[in-house]
Amino acid sequence: MISFEDFSKIDLRIGTITEVQDFPKARQPAYQLTIDFGDLGVKRSSAQITTLYTKEELLNRQIVAVVNFPKKQIANFMSECLVLGAVFENDVILLNPEQTVKNGTAVS
């Protein structure tokens, strides 16, 4: 169990995917995402979501991400945030707001 104080340290924000590229150097099939978080700026992330989503489907899609993790080196790519999804039958289904909201909106 974690406390509410522990949970409140996680900075969950809404962002819009502005660029999607293949990531051939990743161990598992993945995309390199560029995500606009409004006033927080633009961050990049690697996401293993190639089985359910095409690059075209991801472009301009809003997602939920953790934006206060330390950067992580993945192959030749620096991931700056963690895009959230539900794992169902070995696929990742992205979490997203039901309605369009301002980029950078906090999730609570």
C-alpha positions in Angstrom: 0.0 0.0 0.0 1.1 3.6 -0.7 -0.1 6.7 1.0 -2.0 9.5 -0.7 1.2 11.6 -0.2 3.2 9.0 -2.2 0.6 9.1 -5.0 0.5 12.9 -5.0 4.2 12.9 -6.0 3.3 11.4 -9.4 2.7 14.2 -12.0 0.1 12.8 -14.4 -0.6 15.2 -17.4 -2.5 15.2 -20.6 -0.5 15.7 -23.8 -1.1 15.6 -27.5 1.1 13.4 -29.8 2.6 15.6 -32.4 5.0 13.3 -34.1 5.4 9.5 -34.4 8.4 7.7 -35.8 9.4 4.0 -36.0 12.0 2.9 -33.5 13.9 0.1 -35.2 16.7 0.0 -32.5 14.2 -0.9 -29.7 14.3 -4.5 -28.4 10.5 -4.8 -28.8 8.6 -3.1 -31.6 7.9 0.5 -30.5 7.4 4.0 -31.7 9.2 7.2 -30.8 6.6 9.8 -29.8 6.9 13.5 -29.5 4.2 14.9 -27.1 3.1 18.5 -26.5 2.3 19.1 -22.8 1.5 22.8 -23.2 3.2 25.0 -20.7 5.3 22.1 -19.6 6.8 21.9 -23.1 7.4 19.1 -25.5 8.7 15.7 -24.3 9.6 12.5 -26.1 8.7 8.9 -25.2 9.2 5.4 -26.5 6.0 3.3 -26.5 5.4 -0.4 -27.3 2.0 0.2 -28.9 2.6 -0.9 -32.5 0.2 -3.8 -32.5 -2.9 -1.8 -31.9 -2.0 1.7 -33.2 -0.7 2.9 -36.6 1.4 6.1 -36.7 -1.6 7.9 -38.4 -4.0 6.9 -35.6 -1.6 8.2 -32.9 -0.9 11.6 -34.5 -2.9 14.4 -32.7 -4.2 11.9 -30.1 -4.3 13.0 -26.5 -2.8 10.7 -24.0 -2.0 10.5 -20.2 1.6 10.4 -19.1 3.8 10.6 -16.1 6.0 13.7 -16.7 8.2 13.7 -13.6 10.2 10.5 -13.9 13.9 10.8 -14.6 14.9 10.5 -18.3 15.7 7.0 -19.4 18.0 5.9 -22.2 16.4 3.3 -24.5 18.8 2.2 -27.2 19.9 5.5 -28.9 16.8 7.4 -27.7 16.2 9.4 -24.5 12.7 8.9 -23.1 11.5 11.9 -21.0 8.0 10.7 -19.9 6.0 7.5 -19.5 2.8 7.2 -21.6 0.2 5.2 -19.7 -1.9 2.4 -20.9 -3.8 -0.7 -19.7 -2.3 -4.1 -20.6 -4.9 -6.4 -22.0 -4.1 -9.7 -23.7 -0.4 -8.6 -24.2 -1.4 -5.3 -25.9 -1.2 -1.8 -24.5 -4.4 0.2 -24.7 -3.6 3.9 -24.3 -5.4 5.9 -21.5 -6.8 9.2 -22.8 -9.3 11.8 -21.7 -12.9 11.3 -22.8 -13.0 14.9 -24.1 -10.3 17.1 -25.6 -8.6 19.2 -22.8 -5.8 21.7 -22.7 -2.3 20.1 -23.1 -0.6 20.0 -19.7 -3.8 19.5 -17.8 -3.1 17.7 -14.5 -4.8 14.3 -13.9 -6.0 13.8 -10.3 
